[in-house]
Amino acid sequence: MPHNWSALERELREFLPRKSIVTKRQELLVYDCDGLTIDRHSPPIAVLPETTLEVAQVVACCNKHEVPFVARGSGTGLSGGALVDQEALLVVTSRMRKILEIDLENHLVTVQPGVINSWVTKAVAGEGFYYAPDPSSQIVCSIGGNIAENSGGVHCLKYGVTSNHVLGLEVVLPDGTITNFGGSLSETSELDLRGAFIGSEGTLGIATSITLRLLRSPEKVIVFLADFSSIESAGEAVRLVTASGLVPAGMEIMDNFMINAVNDLFGVDEYPRDASAVLLIEIDGQTKEVLVAADKAIKLCKRAGAREIKRAESPIDRNRLWKGRKSAFAAVGQISSTYFVQDGVVPRSSLPKVLAAIECLSIKHKLPVANVFHAGDGNLHPLILYEAGVENIEERVRALGSEILRECLAVGGSITGEHGVGADKRCYMEWMFSNDDLETMQLLRKAFDPFRLANPGKIFPTPRTCGESARKKVFLSKDQGILSSEIDAF
Ligand SMILES: Cc1cc2nc3c(=O)[nH]c(=O)nc-3n(C[C@H](O)[C@H](O)[C@H](O)COP(=O)(O)OP(=O)(O)OC[C@H]3O[C@@H](n4cnc5c(N)ncnc54)[C@H](O)[C@@H]3O)c2cc1C
């Protein structure tokens, strides 16, 4: 093994306090997977820096010893992005949780990368502001992870995903250099590299400070819960609302399996148990505009076949309606301790067709699937339930997951909406992109990281199969220089 771990560890101890270096096997177990629990591999060493300078020193050390490194925020990623699937140093940002500056006059906040998503809104809510991107994991996931995955959430239908809310990034590049992309202005005069970094899944460096845009809290918010006797009718309601020109803040669908799972979790029948699907719609803005839009949305839901519509205006009532949706994954966790969350996108008009196809695939593979999804942007999250330990179960789960993605692509969709490619989906990149596309992406990556030390083994497919590559260890040496395209795609 070319990596000189003992020399690296010795050097790390020269500038990091003892508490910031984890080497004991049992302590490293907490980092052996992220939200994609089907793949596990503990890192040889994890470090927990507290400052940008410490991150830069760690990364420079990795560069010197040719050791790859993987950034990790809260480990809630669902595509194995923070998985150390080759020998690499894990750089955990959970001690970088300071809100560095709040500038309400300019609607900005600057945070360290380990800050939890929901803390940003909590810090400014009293002043009438909020941070819009709201992944359902927002009470635990980090802003650094959100940047790396370009995360979405319920409100991204109207307000856009993470990349629409980031003005500036301080980044440690894979050679240990500290640099800045953007700043505190929306427009920059230099080449705008924020867009390249956001969504690059930790493969271009580590974000160490992030300046985010804050929005004014809306004057009025109304949430509806419409229930339907078929999932197709719920899909039709989404189509009608969108076609009418209304732009709700969020539109989410849960199927019957999920409805019952969340009712069971809370012991309250908040959602009608016999409904085939429920549709949650949130409308926000100026009071008059919201009231008019709400009436229109109700009429459209009824036209699509809604049986009953609940309406919530006070924060308590709205939270009650949202609670089930926000706890959907936890509810499934009560039924099955292991599940696999797929993430695909389809054009909204194809929702009914693809949902029907998923149901057939679930029967074909004899694996239950629960559906909860960001219906407004056609972002599906089928949850495949399985029992760990059953022979060949991982292969069966992956086979079903990949066939679901085939269905998404067949209607012009995408292999990921918001959970990223990570280790899990790199083998599907070739289904969507040509070799030229992939080579071009590699050129950008190499410009940042010629020796591929930052989160290797993610995003890009191997020349062979996915399963094979996921277990293969690949080591590159600086002596090999910039690598040729045959071995590029590891
Ligand atoms: C219950 C549940 C619900 C979820 N709901 C949503 C949802 O609604 N929308 C959505 O988009 N996602 C959702 N996710 C997925 C996940 O929460 C997001 O991808 C989130 O952004 C990951 O943040 P994290 O801090 O956990 O990152 P991690 O899992 O720790 O890391 C994710 C990736 O980011 C990289 N990374 C982490 N920090 C940095 C950094 N500082 N600099 C550079 N790279 C870094 C890692 O290397 C890795 O590739 C959900 C997950 C769960 C478990």
The ligand as an SDF file (V2000), in Angstrom:
LIG
                    3D

 53 58  0  0  0  0  0  0  0  0999 V2000
  -34.2590   11.3120    6.3850 C   0  0  0  0  0  0  0  0  0  0  0  0
  -33.5250   11.9850    5.2710 C   0  0  0  0  0  0  0  0  0  0  0  0
  -34.1830   12.9210    4.4920 C   0  0  0  0  0  0  0  0  0  0  0  0
  -33.5060   13.5730    3.4580 C   0  0  0  0  0  0  0  0  0  0  0  0
  -34.1710   14.5210    2.7230 N   0  0  0  0  0  0  0  0  0  0  0  0
  -33.5170   15.1870    1.7640 C   0  0  0  0  0  0  0  0  0  0  0  0
  -34.1980   16.1900    0.9850 C   0  0  0  0  0  0  0  0  0  0  0  0
  -35.3770   16.4900    1.1940 O   0  0  0  0  0  0  0  0  0  0  0  0
  -33.4840   16.8340    0.0370 N   0  0  0  0  0  0  0  0  0  0  0  0
  -32.1720   16.5340   -0.2150 C   0  0  0  0  0  0  0  0  0  0  0  0
  -31.5890   17.1550   -1.0970 O   0  0  0  0  0  0  0  0  0  0  0  0
  -31.5180   15.5930    0.4920 N   0  0  0  0  0  0  0  0  0  0  0  0
  -32.1410   14.9170    1.4620 C   0  0  0  0  0  0  0  0  0  0  0  0
  -31.4800   13.9560    2.1780 N   0  0  0  0  0  0  0  0  0  0  0  0
  -30.0710   13.6460    1.8640 C   0  0  0  0  0  0  0  0  0  0  0  0
  -29.0180   14.3960    2.7260 C   0  0  0  0  0  0  0  0  0  0  0  0
  -29.5670   14.8030    3.9690 O   0  0  0  0  0  0  0  0  0  0  0  0
  -28.4480   15.6010    1.9710 C   0  0  0  0  0  0  0  0  0  0  0  0
  -27.7300   15.1440    0.8430 O   0  0  0  0  0  0  0  0  0  0  0  0
  -27.5350   16.4880    2.8300 C   0  0  0  0  0  0  0  0  0  0  0  0
  -27.1620   17.6200    2.1000 O   0  0  0  0  0  0  0  0  0  0  0  0
  -26.2660   15.7710    3.2840 C   0  0  0  0  0  0  0  0  0  0  0  0
  -25.6650   16.5840    4.2850 O   0  0  0  0  0  0  0  0  0  0  0  0
  -24.6500   15.9480    5.3210 P   0  0  0  0  0  0  0  0  0  0  0  0
  -24.1270   17.0190    6.1810 O   0  0  0  0  0  0  0  0  0  0  0  0
  -25.2740   14.8240    6.0270 O   0  0  0  0  0  0  0  0  0  0  0  0
  -23.5120   15.4430    4.3200 O   0  0  0  0  0  0  0  0  0  0  0  0
  -22.6910   14.0920    4.3230 P   0  0  0  0  0  0  0  0  0  0  0  0
  -23.5820   12.9320    4.1510 O   0  0  0  0  0  0  0  0  0  0  0  0
  -21.7700   14.0750    5.4680 O   0  0  0  0  0  0  0  0  0  0  0  0
  -21.8430   14.2930    2.9940 O   0  0  0  0  0  0  0  0  0  0  0  0
  -22.4950   14.3670    1.7510 C   0  0  0  0  0  0  0  0  0  0  0  0
  -21.4620   14.7330    0.6720 C   0  0  0  0  0  0  0  0  0  0  0  0
  -20.9740   16.0290    0.9420 O   0  0  0  0  0  0  0  0  0  0  0  0
  -19.5490   16.0370    0.9850 C   0  0  0  0  0  0  0  0  0  0  0  0
  -19.2240   17.0920    1.9560 N   0  0  0  0  0  0  0  0  0  0  0  0
  -19.6580   17.1990    3.2350 C   0  0  0  0  0  0  0  0  0  0  0  0
  -19.1960   18.3390    3.7810 N   0  0  0  0  0  0  0  0  0  0  0  0
  -18.4450   18.9520    2.8380 C   0  0  0  0  0  0  0  0  0  0  0  0
  -17.7100   20.1570    2.7830 C   0  0  0  0  0  0  0  0  0  0  0  0
  -17.6360   20.9760    3.8230 N   0  0  0  0  0  0  0  0  0  0  0  0
  -17.0690   20.4680    1.6410 N   0  0  0  0  0  0  0  0  0  0  0  0
  -17.1230   19.6650    0.5560 C   0  0  0  0  0  0  0  0  0  0  0  0
  -17.8070   18.5020    0.5450 N   0  0  0  0  0  0  0  0  0  0  0  0
  -18.4630   18.1630    1.6620 C   0  0  0  0  0  0  0  0  0  0  0  0
  -19.1840   14.6250    1.3950 C   0  0  0  0  0  0  0  0  0  0  0  0
  -17.8770   14.3010    0.9650 O   0  0  0  0  0  0  0  0  0  0  0  0
  -20.2390   13.8230    0.6560 C   0  0  0  0  0  0  0  0  0  0  0  0
  -19.8540   13.6350   -0.6780 O   0  0  0  0  0  0  0  0  0  0  0  0
  -32.1420   13.2600    3.1970 C   0  0  0  0  0  0  0  0  0  0  0  0
  -31.4860   12.3190    3.9880 C   0  0  0  0  0  0  0  0  0  0  0  0
  -32.1580   11.6740    5.0000 C   0  0  0  0  0  0  0  0  0  0  0  0
  -31.4150   10.6680    5.8360 C   0  0  0  0  0  0  0  0  0  0  0  0
  1  2  1  0
  2  3  1  0
  2 52  2  0
  3  4  2  0
  4  5  1  0
  4 50  1  0
  5  6  2  0
  6  7  1  0
  6 13  1  0
  7  8  2  0
  7  9  1  0
  9 10  1  0
 10 11  2  0
 10 12  1  0
 12 13  2  0
 13 14  1  0
 14 15  1  0
 14 50  1  0
 15 16  1  0
 16 17  1  0
 16 18  1  0
 18 19  1  0
 18 20  1  0
 20 21  1  0
 20 22  1  0
 22 23  1  0
 23 24  1  0
 24 25  2  0
 24 26  1  0
 24 27  1  0
 27 28  1  0
 28 29  2  0
 28 30  1  0
 28 31  1  0
 31 32  1  0
 32 33  1  0
 33 34  1  0
 33 48  1  0
 34 35  1  0
 35 36  1  0
 35 46  1  0
 36 37  1  0
 36 45  1  0
 37 38  2  0
 38 39  1  0
 39 40  1  0
 39 45  2  0
 40 41  1  0
 40 42  2  0
 42 43  1  0
 43 44  2  0
 44 45  1  0
 46 47  1  0
 46 48  1  0
 48 49  1  0
 50 51  2  0
 51 52  1  0
 52 53  1  0
M  END
$$$$
